[in-house]
Every structure is written in C-alpha cells, then in structure tokens.
Amino acid sequence: MHSSHADVATEHASRYLQQLCKHWAHKFPVEFDPHHGTIELSLGRTVMDADATALHITVSTGEAGSLERLEGVVADHIKRFAFREELVFDWKQAPAA
C-alpha cells in the first residue's frame, strides 16, 4: 500500500471535511462526522481528521502511480471549497508497505 499525509492549516477544517464527504457521497462509499471522514474513491482511500487549526489528510492506494493523482484530486476539490483562503498541501509520502 502506498500512502501520503498532509496537514493543511485552516480554521475551517471541519467545514471542508464535511463538504468533501457530502460532495462524493453520491458516487463513493463515505462515512463522516464533523471531525473525521473516510472516502473510498476508485483511486484509493482518503481519511481526514479536523481540529481547530488544521485538516489532517491521509490518502492511500494500491498502485504507486496513482498516489500523486489521488493527492491532486483531493487537494483540488478542497481548494475549490476554500476559495476564500490559500491552502498549502505539503504531501509527505510514507514508505511503501
């Protein structure tokens, strides 16, 4: 399994988590509450945790070549929701398991 993690500084982490989960709920299996969300995309899995200062995102996929694409898809969608602020996604890849 290939995975990466980003801690995105924002005071609106819970809002973005819920928006992304609701956005994809019609296409993919999704579970969420205001502080934790899981999305099973066709590219791989996205897990998010929200606190008062950041949105913590972990993406994972079985295909190494899909990891960057999954990172981009998740980041692009959240950036659209967060058009009022400039979010920084500094993805850190974990060693392949």
matplotlib code that plots the C-alpha trace (Angstrom):
import matplotlib.pyplot as plt

x = [0.0, 1.3, 0.2, 0.9, -0.2, -0.7, -1.6, -3.4, -3.6, -7.1, -9.7, -12.4, -11.1, -14.4, -16.4, -14.1, -14.1, -17.9, -18.2, -15.8, -17.6, -21.0, -19.7, -18.6, -21.3, -23.4, -20.6, -18.5, -18.8, -18.4, -18.6, -18.1, -18.9, -17.7, -14.2, -13.5, -14.2, -13.4, -14.0, -13.4, -12.6, -12.0, -8.3, -7.9, -8.9, -9.0, -9.1, -9.5, -9.4, -10.3, -9.3, -9.4, -6.2, -5.8, -7.3, -5.2, -5.5, -4.1, -4.5, -3.6, -3.7, -2.6, -0.9, 2.2, 1.4, -2.0, -0.8, 0.1, -3.1, -5.1, -3.3, -4.1, -7.8, -8.3, -6.3, -8.1, -11.5, -10.7, -9.1, -12.4, -14.3, -11.7, -11.7, -11.6, -8.2, -4.9, -4.4, -1.0, -0.8, 2.7, 2.3, 4.7, 4.9, 5.2, 7.4, 5.5, 4.0]
y = [0.0, 3.5, 6.4, 10.1, 12.6, 16.4, 18.7, 21.7, 24.7, 26.2, 27.3, 25.7, 22.1, 20.6, 22.5, 21.3, 17.7, 17.7, 19.4, 16.9, 13.9, 15.2, 16.0, 12.5, 10.6, 10.1, 8.3, 6.6, 4.9, 7.7, 7.9, 11.2, 13.3, 16.9, 15.7, 12.5, 11.3, 8.4, 8.3, 5.1, 6.6, 4.4, 5.7, 4.8, 5.8, 9.2, 9.7, 13.1, 14.4, 18.0, 20.0, 23.8, 24.6, 22.0, 19.4, 16.2, 14.1, 10.7, 9.2, 5.6, 3.5, 0.0, 1.5, 3.6, 5.5, 6.6, 8.3, 11.6, 11.7, 10.9, 13.7, 16.1, 15.2, 15.6, 18.8, 20.4, 19.6, 21.1, 24.2, 24.8, 24.8, 27.0, 29.7, 32.4, 31.3, 30.0, 26.4, 24.7, 20.9, 19.6, 15.9, 13.6, 10.1, 7.2, 4.2, 1.7, -1.1]
z = [0.0, -0.9, 1.2, 1.9, 4.5, 4.6, 7.5, 6.0, 8.2, 8.3, 10.9, 8.6, 8.6, 9.8, 7.1, 4.3, 5.6, 5.6, 2.2, 0.5, 2.1, 1.0, -2.4, -3.1, -1.1, -4.2, -6.1, -3.5, 0.0, 2.5, 6.3, 8.3, 11.3, 11.9, 13.0, 11.0, 7.5, 5.2, 1.4, -0.6, -4.1, -7.1, -7.0, -3.3, 0.2, 1.8, 5.6, 7.1, 10.6, 11.5, 14.5, 15.4, 13.4, 10.6, 8.3, 8.5, 5.4, 4.6, 1.1, 0.2, -2.9, -4.0, -7.1, -6.8, -9.9, -8.6, -5.4, -6.9, -8.9, -5.7, -3.8, -6.6, -6.9, -3.1, -2.9, -6.0, -4.6, -1.2, -2.8, -4.7, -1.4, 0.2, -2.5, 0.2, 1.6, 0.2, 1.5, 1.3, 0.8, 1.6, 1.0, 2.8, 1.3, 3.7, 3.0, 0.9, 3.0]

ax = plt.figure().add_subplot(projection="3d")
ax.plot(x, y, z, "-o")
ax.set_aspect("equal")
plt.show()
